[in-house]
């Protein structure tokens, strides 16, 4: 009796038409995302609100436009958000929320209509920490607003709105404004190395947030603790 070490099996392998059917959907999805993904992430859906939340990291060049938005839409309160800038060499470790508030004061926002909500230093979940700081700052002033609008930069908009909506819970509706410099408008993201990095990073960041919720491991969240 011979010892058999191998046996024959039939291997199914796609034909050219089979490969075409298998590869066309993912390729079409990738091409569509490259063409329209940034416009999906850089959503513009402001809501009628009394509170405008300006993400300080959006840059000093966006502050004048944020002031115009604040005055044009008749907001009553402007809240700046953000964490430490990371300038550890400086005498004072500045915070994006504080820097944005100082800029907005210079641009003419009245002091009694301005509220800085600096977030604590954190290596991860920075958007969540910023949203949590804003929630705490507004909650300390009284009842939370029914509606807020977030002012942010480019393709970060959809993720910001998602994070703020989760932090504030169903009691507050969240709108968003996505700002881009004038020189970036009318150009594709792949024509700018900075926008390319932002788009690729926000693609990963948004879908991670959508699927896993960056703060699910936090000890508590306002939305979870609110009645």
Buried (B, 14 or more C-beta within 10 A) or exposed (E): EEEEEEEEEEEEEEEEEEEEEEEEEEEEEEEEBEEEBBEBBBBEBBBEBBBBBBBBBBBEEBBEBBBEBBEEBEBEBBBBBBBBBEEEEEEEEBBBBBBBBBBBEEBEBEEEBBBBBBBEEEEEBBBBBBBBBBBEBBEEEEEBBEBBBBBBBBBBBBBBBBBBBBBBBEEBBBBBBBBBEEEBEEEEBEEBEEBBEBBEEBBEBBEEBEEEBBBEEEEEBBBEEEE
